[in-house]
Amino acid sequence: MKFIHRREVLHEGDLVIIFCSQPCNIRLMNDANFRSYKNGARHTYHGGAFDRFPAKIRVPSDGAWNITLDTLTHRAISVTRKAKFEHKIKIVRRTPEDGITV
């Protein structure tokens, strides 16, 4: 399984904003669920399949979070040509002015 991965320490209320050049699955998972995901086991996550961007996912609690992106393909994948897949992950940190207190 191929996917793009980024690990961040995030806080409750932070916003993860993702831009992709094509439809993709976006998952926000804690470390335990990320390990299960990598091993092909059952896991839980925030996010899902997105085909419109930017996609926005609010962080539910403080801690280390894993963001993964993998493409959604509805047709056969060419072995001679790689599909162009561009992405950008932006983190918008919450501030005390946002009205969220710790």
N, CA, C and O atoms as a GROMACS GRO file, in nm:
protein
  408
    1MET      N    1   0.085  -0.116   0.000
    1MET     CA    2   0.000   0.000   0.000
    1MET      C    3   0.090   0.123   0.000
    1MET      O    4   0.180   0.136   0.084
    2LYS      N    5   0.066   0.213  -0.093
    2LYS     CA    6   0.144   0.336  -0.100
    2LYS      C    7   0.058   0.452  -0.051
    2LYS      O    8  -0.060   0.464  -0.086
    3PHE      N    9   0.119   0.536   0.030
    3PHE     CA   10   0.048   0.651   0.081
    3PHE      C   11   0.148   0.758   0.119
    3PHE      O   12   0.266   0.730   0.136
    4ILE      N   13   0.100   0.880   0.132
    4ILE     CA   14   0.181   0.991   0.178
    4ILE      C   15   0.152   1.006   0.326
    4ILE      O   16   0.036   0.999   0.369
    5HIS      N   17   0.256   1.027   0.405
    5HIS     CA   18   0.240   1.032   0.550
    5HIS      C   19   0.310   1.155   0.607
    5HIS      O   20   0.419   1.193   0.564
    6ARG      N   21   0.245   1.216   0.704
    6ARG     CA   22   0.305   1.326   0.779
    6ARG      C   23   0.258   1.314   0.924
    6ARG      O   24   0.139   1.295   0.949
    7ARG      N   25   0.351   1.325   1.017
    7ARG     CA   26   0.318   1.317   1.159
    7ARG      C   27   0.339   1.455   1.221
    7ARG      O   28   0.441   1.520   1.197
    8GLU      N   29   0.241   1.499   1.299
    8GLU     CA   30   0.245   1.631   1.361
    8GLU      C   31   0.194   1.623   1.505
    8GLU      O   32   0.105   1.543   1.535
    9VAL      N   33   0.250   1.705   1.591
    9VAL     CA   34   0.192   1.723   1.724
    9VAL      C   35   0.092   1.837   1.709
    9VAL      O   36   0.129   1.950   1.675
   10LEU      N   37  -0.035   1.806   1.735
   10LEU     CA   38  -0.144   1.902   1.714
   10LEU      C   39  -0.224   1.919   1.841
   10LEU      O   40  -0.215   1.839   1.934
   11HIS      N   41  -0.302   2.025   1.843
   11HIS     CA   42  -0.386   2.054   1.959
   11HIS      C   43  -0.533   2.054   1.920
   11HIS      O   44  -0.568   2.080   1.805
   12GLU      N   45  -0.616   2.025   2.017
   12GLU     CA   46  -0.760   2.027   1.993
   12GLU      C   47  -0.800   2.160   1.930
   12GLU      O   48  -0.762   2.266   1.978
   13GLY      N   49  -0.877   2.151   1.823
   13GLY     CA   50  -0.922   2.272   1.756
   13GLY      C   51  -0.836   2.315   1.638
   13GLY      O   52  -0.880   2.395   1.556
   14ASP      N   53  -0.712   2.262   1.629
   14ASP     CA   54  -0.630   2.292   1.511
   14ASP      C   55  -0.703   2.242   1.387
   14ASP      O   56  -0.786   2.152   1.395
   15LEU      N   57  -0.671   2.301   1.274
   15LEU     CA   58  -0.736   2.264   1.148
   15LEU      C   59  -0.631   2.214   1.050
   15LEU      O   60  -0.531   2.281   1.025
   16VAL      N   61  -0.655   2.095   0.994
   16VAL     CA   62  -0.568   2.038   0.892
   16VAL      C   63  -0.637   2.066   0.759
   16VAL      O   64  -0.751   2.024   0.737
   17ILE      N   65  -0.567   2.135   0.670
   17ILE     CA   66  -0.622   2.170   0.539
   17ILE      C   67  -0.538   2.100   0.433
   17ILE      O   68  -0.416   2.114   0.431
   18ILE      N   69  -0.604   2.025   0.345
   18ILE     CA   70  -0.534   1.947   0.244
   18ILE      C   71  -0.581   1.987   0.105
   18ILE      O   72  -0.700   1.998   0.078
   19PHE      N   73  -0.484   2.009   0.017
   19PHE     CA   74  -0.510   2.034  -0.125
   19PHE      C   75  -0.452   1.916  -0.201
   19PHE      O   76  -0.337   1.878  -0.178
   20CYS      N   77  -0.528   1.857  -0.292
   20CYS     CA   78  -0.478   1.747  -0.376
   20CYS      C   79  -0.518   1.771  -0.521
   20CYS      O   80  -0.620   1.836  -0.549
   21SER      N   81  -0.438   1.719  -0.611
   21SER     CA   82  -0.464   1.737  -0.754
   21SER      C   83  -0.565   1.637  -0.807
   21SER      O   84  -0.608   1.648  -0.922
   22GLN      N   85  -0.603   1.539  -0.726
   22GLN     CA   86  -0.702   1.440  -0.767
   22GLN      C   87  -0.772   1.385  -0.644
   22GLN      O   88  -0.723   1.402  -0.532
   23PRO      N   89  -0.886   1.318  -0.662
   23PRO     CA   90  -0.957   1.262  -0.546
   23PRO      C   91  -0.866   1.171  -0.464
   23PRO      O   92  -0.783   1.098  -0.519
   24CYS      N   93  -0.882   1.178  -0.332
   24CYS     CA   94  -0.798   1.094  -0.245
   24CYS      C   95  -0.867   1.066  -0.113
   24CYS      O   96  -0.964   1.132  -0.074
   25ASN      N   97  -0.815   0.965  -0.045
   25ASN     CA   98  -0.856   0.934   0.092
   25ASN      C   99  -0.764   1.012   0.184
   25ASN      O  100  -0.642   1.010   0.168
   26ILE      N  101  -0.823   1.080   0.281
   26ILE     CA  102  -0.746   1.155   0.379
   26ILE      C  103  -0.783   1.100   0.516
   26ILE      O  104  -0.900   1.095   0.553
   27ARG      N  105  -0.682   1.059   0.591
   27ARG     CA  106  -0.705   1.005   0.724
   27ARG      C  107  -0.624   1.082   0.827
   27ARG      O  108  -0.506   1.110   0.805
   28LEU      N  109  -0.686   1.115   0.938
   28LEU     CA  110  -0.620   1.175   1.053
   28LEU      C  111  -0.632   1.072   1.166
   28LEU      O  112  -0.743   1.044   1.212
   29MET      N  113  -0.517   1.017   1.209
   29MET     CA  114  -0.519   0.906   1.306
   29MET      C  115  -0.415   0.927   1.415
   29MET      O  116  -0.312   0.992   1.395
   30ASN      N  117  -0.444   0.871   1.532
   30ASN     CA  118  -0.344   0.869   1.638
   30ASN      C  119  -0.242   0.760   1.605
   30ASN      O  120  -0.259   0.686   1.507
   31ASP      N  121  -0.136   0.748   1.686
   31ASP     CA  122  -0.029   0.653   1.656
   31ASP      C  123  -0.075   0.507   1.654
   31ASP      O  124  -0.034   0.430   1.567
   32ALA      N  125  -0.160   0.468   1.749
   32ALA     CA  126  -0.207   0.329   1.754
   32ALA      C  127  -0.287   0.294   1.629
   32ALA      O  128  -0.268   0.186   1.573
   33ASN      N  129  -0.375   0.382   1.586
   33ASN     CA  130  -0.454   0.356   1.466
   33ASN      C  131  -0.368   0.360   1.340
   33ASN      O  132  -0.394   0.288   1.244
   34PHE      N  133  -0.264   0.445   1.340
   34PHE     CA  134  -0.174   0.448   1.225
   34PHE      C  135  -0.100   0.316   1.210
   34PHE      O  136  -0.084   0.266   1.099
   35ARG      N  137  -0.053   0.260   1.322
   35ARG     CA  138   0.014   0.129   1.317
   35ARG      C  139  -0.080   0.023   1.259
   35ARG      O  140  -0.040  -0.057   1.176
   36SER      N  141  -0.206   0.024   1.304
   36SER     CA  142  -0.304  -0.071   1.252
   36SER      C  143  -0.326  -0.050   1.103
   36SER      O  144  -0.334  -0.146   1.027
   37TYR      N  145  -0.337   0.075   1.060
   37TYR     CA  146  -0.355   0.110   0.919
   37TYR      C  147  -0.239   0.056   0.835
   37TYR      O  148  -0.261  -0.005   0.730
   38LYS      N  149  -0.115   0.079   0.882
   38LYS     CA  150   0.003   0.031   0.809
   38LYS      C  151   0.006  -0.121   0.797
   38LYS      O  152   0.054  -0.175   0.698
   39ASN      N  153  -0.046  -0.189   0.897
   39ASN     CA  154  -0.047  -0.335   0.898
   39ASN      C  155  -0.171  -0.394   0.831
   39ASN      O  156  -0.189  -0.516   0.829
   40GLY      N  157  -0.257  -0.308   0.777
   40GLY     CA  158  -0.377  -0.357   0.709
   40GLY      C  159  -0.486  -0.403   0.804
   40GLY      O  160  -0.578  -0.475   0.762
   41ALA      N  161  -0.478  -0.363   0.929
   41ALA     CA  162  -0.576  -0.404   1.029
   41ALA      C  163  -0.686  -0.298   1.042
   41ALA      O  164  -0.678  -0.189   0.985
   42ARG      N  165  -0.787  -0.333   1.119
   42ARG     CA  166  -0.897  -0.240   1.144
   42ARG      C  167  -0.844  -0.118   1.220
   42ARG      O  168  -0.763  -0.131   1.312
   43HIS      N  169  -0.891   0.000   1.180
   43HIS     CA  170  -0.847   0.123   1.244
   43HIS      C  171  -0.959   0.227   1.233
   43HIS      O  172  -1.050   0.215   1.151
   44THR      N  173  -0.950   0.328   1.318
   44THR     CA  174  -1.046   0.438   1.312
   44THR      C  175  -0.969   0.565   1.276
   44THR      O  176  -0.850   0.576   1.302
   45TYR      N  177  -1.041   0.659   1.215
   45TYR     CA  178  -0.977   0.782   1.169
   45TYR      C  179  -1.081   0.891   1.153
   45TYR      O  180  -1.201   0.865   1.154
   46HIS      N  181  -1.033   1.012   1.137
   46HIS     CA  182  -1.116   1.127   1.103
   46HIS      C  183  -1.083   1.160   0.959
   46HIS      O  184  -0.966   1.157   0.920
   47GLY      N  185  -1.183   1.192   0.879
   47GLY     CA  186  -1.159   1.224   0.739
   47GLY      C  187  -1.243   1.135   0.650
   47GLY      O  188  -1.359   1.108   0.681
   48GLY      N  189  -1.184   1.089   0.539
   48GLY     CA  190  -1.255   1.003   0.446
   48GLY      C  191  -1.213   1.031   0.303
   48GLY      O  192  -1.103   1.080   0.278
   49ALA      N  193  -1.302   0.999   0.209
   49ALA     CA  194  -1.276   1.020   0.067
   49ALA      C  195  -1.318   1.162   0.029
   49ALA      O  196  -1.430   1.204   0.059
   50PHE      N  197  -1.228   1.233  -0.036
   50PHE     CA  198  -1.255   1.371  -0.077
   50PHE      C  199  -1.231   1.385  -0.226
   50PHE      O  200  -1.135   1.331  -0.281
   51ASP      N  201  -1.321   1.459  -0.292
   51ASP     CA  202  -1.299   1.489  -0.434
   51ASP      C  203  -1.306   1.639  -0.461
   51ASP      O  204  -1.288   1.683  -0.575
   52ARG      N  205  -1.331   1.717  -0.356
   52ARG     CA  206  -1.329   1.864  -0.367
   52ARG      C  207  -1.233   1.919  -0.263
   52ARG      O  208  -1.229   1.872  -0.149
   53PHE      N  209  -1.157   2.017  -0.304
   53PHE     CA  210  -1.053   2.070  -0.217
   53PHE      C  211  -1.061   2.221  -0.211
   53PHE      O  212  -1.104   2.284  -0.307
   54PRO      N  213  -1.020   2.282  -0.100
   54PRO     CA  214  -0.945   2.218   0.008
   54PRO      C  215  -1.035   2.135   0.100
   54PRO      O  216  -1.150   2.170   0.125
   55ALA      N  217  -0.979   2.026   0.148
   55ALA     CA  218  -1.047   1.943   0.248
   55ALA      C  219  -1.002   1.992   0.385
   55ALA      O  220  -0.885   2.024   0.404
   56LYS      N  221  -1.095   1.999   0.479
   56LYS     CA  222  -1.062   2.050   0.613
   56LYS      C  223  -1.104   1.949   0.718
   56LYS      O  224  -1.217   1.899   0.716
   57ILE      N  225  -1.012   1.919   0.809
   57ILE     CA  226  -1.040   1.826   0.919
   57ILE      C  227  -0.997   1.892   1.048
   57ILE      O  228  -0.882   1.934   1.062
   58ARG      N  229  -1.090   1.903   1.143
   58ARG     CA  230  -1.062   1.963   1.273
   58ARG      C  231  -1.001   1.856   1.365
   58ARG      O  232  -1.052   1.744   1.370
   59VAL      N  233  -0.895   1.890   1.436
   59VAL     CA  234  -0.827   1.796   1.527
   59VAL      C  235  -0.912   1.782   1.653
   59VAL      O  236  -0.945   1.883   1.716
   60PRO      N  237  -0.947   1.658   1.690
   60PRO     CA  238  -1.038   1.638   1.804
   60PRO      C  239  -0.975   1.650   1.942
   60PRO      O  240  -1.044   1.679   2.039
   61SER      N  241  -0.843   1.628   1.952
   61SER     CA  242  -0.780   1.634   2.084
   61SER      C  243  -0.630   1.656   2.070
   61SER      O  244  -0.573   1.636   1.962
   62ASP      N  245  -0.566   1.697   2.179
   62ASP     CA  246  -0.421   1.719   2.179
   62ASP      C  247  -0.347   1.587   2.161
   62ASP      O  248  -0.392   1.483   2.208
   63GLY      N  249  -0.232   1.593   2.094
   63GLY     CA  250  -0.147   1.475   2.083
   63GLY      C  251  -0.075   1.466   1.950
   63GLY      O  252  -0.080   1.558   1.869
   64ALA      N  253  -0.009   1.354   1.931
   64ALA     CA  254   0.060   1.326   1.805
   64ALA      C  255  -0.042   1.268   1.708
   64ALA      O  256  -0.113   1.173   1.741
   65TRP      N  257  -0.048   1.325   1.588
   65TRP     CA  258  -0.145   1.282   1.487
   65TRP      C  259  -0.075   1.250   1.356
   65TRP      O  260   0.022   1.315   1.318
   66ASN      N  261  -0.126   1.150   1.288
   66ASN     CA  262  -0.073   1.107   1.159
   66ASN      C  263  -0.173   1.142   1.051
   66ASN      O  264  -0.292   1.109   1.061
   67ILE      N  265  -0.124   1.211   0.948
   67ILE     CA  266  -0.207   1.248   0.834
   67ILE      C  267  -0.162   1.161   0.717
   67ILE      O  268  -0.044   1.162   0.682
   68THR      N  269  -0.254   1.088   0.657
   68THR     CA  270  -0.218   1.007   0.541
   68THR      C  271  -0.306   1.043   0.422
   68THR      O  272  -0.424   1.076   0.438
   69LEU      N  273  -0.247   1.036   0.304
   69LEU     CA  274  -0.319   1.059   0.179
   69LEU      C  275  -0.291   0.940   0.089
   69LEU      O  276  -0.176   0.898   0.074
   70ASP      N  277  -0.395   0.886   0.029
   70ASP     CA  278  -0.377   0.787  -0.076
   70ASP      C  279  -0.481   0.812  -0.184
   70ASP      O  280  -0.592   0.857  -0.155
   71THR      N  281  -0.447   0.782  -0.305
   71THR     CA  282  -0.534   0.816  -0.418
   71THR      C  283  -0.652   0.722  -0.430
   71THR      O  284  -0.645   0.604  -0.393
   72LEU      N  285  -0.759   0.775  -0.483
   72LEU     CA  286  -0.877   0.697  -0.519
   72LEU      C  287  -0.869   0.675  -0.670
   72LEU      O  288  -0.869   0.772  -0.745
   73THR      N  289  -0.863   0.553  -0.713
   73THR     CA  290  -0.858   0.528  -0.857
   73THR      C  291  -0.978   0.444  -0.898
   73THR      O  292  -1.013   0.346  -0.831
   74HIS      N  293  -1.040   0.484  -1.006
   74HIS     CA  294  -1.155   0.412  -1.058
   74HIS      C  295  -1.122   0.344  -1.190
   74HIS      O  296  -1.211   0.290  -1.257
   75ARG      N  297  -0.996   0.348  -1.228
   75ARG     CA  298  -0.956   0.285  -1.354
   75ARG      C  299  -0.824   0.212  -1.331
   75ARG      O  300  -0.758   0.230  -1.228
   76ALA      N  301  -0.786   0.131  -1.426
   76ALA     CA  302  -0.661   0.056  -1.416
   76ALA      C  303  -0.542   0.152  -1.408
   76ALA      O  304  -0.541   0.257  -1.472
   77ILE      N  305  -0.444   0.114  -1.331
   77ILE     CA  306  -0.324   0.195  -1.315
   77ILE      C  307  -0.222   0.153  -1.420
   77ILE      O  308  -0.194   0.034  -1.436
   78SER      N  309  -0.168   0.249  -1.492
   78SER     CA  310  -0.067   0.221  -1.594
   78SER      C  311   0.066   0.187  -1.528
   78SER      O  312   0.107   0.255  -1.433
   79VAL      N  313   0.132   0.084  -1.575
   79VAL     CA  314   0.262   0.048  -1.520
   79VAL      C  315   0.374   0.127  -1.587
   79VAL      O  316   0.487   0.129  -1.537
   80THR      N  317   0.344   0.190  -1.700
   80THR     CA  318   0.447   0.266  -1.772
   80THR      C  319   0.444   0.415  -1.740
   80THR      O  320   0.543   0.485  -1.762
   81ARG      N  321   0.332   0.463  -1.689
   81ARG     CA  322   0.319   0.606  -1.660
   81ARG      C  323   0.262   0.626  -1.522
   81ARG      O  324   0.160   0.567  -1.486
   82LYS      N  325   0.325   0.709  -1.444
   82LYS     CA  326   0.272   0.740  -1.311
   82LYS      C  327   0.173   0.855  -1.322
   82LYS      O  328   0.196   0.952  -1.395
   83ALA      N  329   0.064   0.842  -1.251
   83ALA     CA  330  -0.034   0.951  -1.247
   83ALA      C  331   0.026   1.069  -1.171
   83ALA      O  332   0.097   1.050  -1.072
   84LYS      N  333  -0.001   1.188  -1.217
   84LYS     CA  334   0.049   1.307  -1.150
   84LYS      C  335  -0.034   1.330  -1.024
   84LYS      O  336  -0.157   1.342  -1.031
   85PHE      N  337   0.032   1.335  -0.911
   85PHE     CA  338  -0.037   1.354  -0.784
   85PHE      C  339   0.037   1.461  -0.706
   85PHE      O  340   0.146   1.437  -0.654
   86GLU      N  341  -0.023   1.577  -0.698
   86GLU     CA  342   0.037   1.687  -0.623
   86GLU      C  343  -0.049   1.712  -0.500
   86GLU      O  344  -0.171   1.702  -0.505
   87HIS      N  345   0.016   1.745  -0.392
   87HIS     CA  346  -0.058   1.770  -0.268
   87HIS      C  347   0.012   1.877  -0.185
   87HIS      O  348   0.130   1.907  -0.203
   88LYS      N  349  -0.066   1.933  -0.094
   88LYS     CA  350  -0.014   2.029   0.004
   88LYS      C  351  -0.093   2.009   0.132
   88LYS      O  352  -0.216   2.002   0.130
   89ILE      N  353  -0.021   2.000   0.244
   89ILE     CA  354  -0.085   1.988   0.374
   89ILE      C  355  -0.051   2.114   0.454
   89ILE      O  356   0.066   2.148   0.472
   90LYS      N  357  -0.154   2.181   0.500
   90LYS     CA  358  -0.136   2.305   0.576
   90LYS      C  359  -0.200   2.286   0.714
   90LYS      O  360  -0.310   2.233   0.724
   91ILE      N  361  -0.132   2.330   0.817
   91ILE     CA  362  -0.185   2.323   0.954
   91ILE      C  363  -0.218   2.464   0.999
   91ILE      O  364  -0.132   2.553   0.996
   92VAL      N  365  -0.342   2.486   1.040
   92VAL     CA  366  -0.382   2.615   1.097
   92VAL      C  367  -0.396   2.593   1.248
   92VAL      O  368  -0.488   2.526   1.294
   93ARG      N  369  -0.303   2.649   1.322
   93ARG     CA  370  -0.301   2.632   1.468
   93ARG      C  371  -0.405   2.723   1.531
   93ARG      O  372  -0.422   2.838   1.492
   94ARG      N  373  -0.474   2.669   1.629
   94ARG     CA  374  -0.570   2.751   1.701
   94ARG      C  375  -0.495   2.846   1.792
   94ARG      O  376  -0.381   2.819   1.831
   95THR      N  377  -0.558   2.955   1.826
   95THR     CA  378  -0.497   3.052   1.917
   95THR      C  379  -0.595   3.082   2.029
   95THR      O  380  -0.714   3.055   2.015
   96PRO      N  381  -0.548   3.135   2.141
   96PRO     CA  382  -0.641   3.170   2.250
   96PRO      C  383  -0.750   3.265   2.204
   96PRO      O  384  -0.860   3.264   2.260
   97GLU      N  385  -0.722   3.348   2.103
   97GLU     CA  386  -0.822   3.442   2.054
   97GLU      C  387  -0.939   3.370   1.984
   97GLU      O  388  -1.047   3.427   1.968
   98ASP      N  389  -0.917   3.245   1.943
   98ASP     CA  390  -1.022   3.167   1.876
   98ASP      C  391  -1.133   3.128   1.974
   98ASP      O  392  -1.237   3.076   1.933
   99GLY      N  393  -1.110   3.153   2.101
   99GLY     CA  394  -1.211   3.118   2.200
   99GLY      C  395  -1.200   2.975   2.250
   99GLY      O  396  -1.289   2.927   2.319
  100ILE      N  397  -1.092   2.907   2.216
  100ILE     CA  398  -1.070   2.771   2.262
  100ILE      C  399  -0.964   2.776   2.372
  100ILE      O  400  -0.854   2.826   2.349
  101THR      N  401  -0.997   2.727   2.487
  101THR     CA  402  -0.902   2.729   2.597
  101THR      C  403  -0.858   2.588   2.629
  101THR      O  404  -0.931   2.491   2.605
  102VAL      N  405  -0.740   2.577   2.682
  102VAL     CA  406  -0.685   2.446   2.717
  102VAL      C  407  -0.706   2.418   2.863
  102VAL      O  408  -0.667   2.312   2.913
   0.00000   0.00000   0.00000
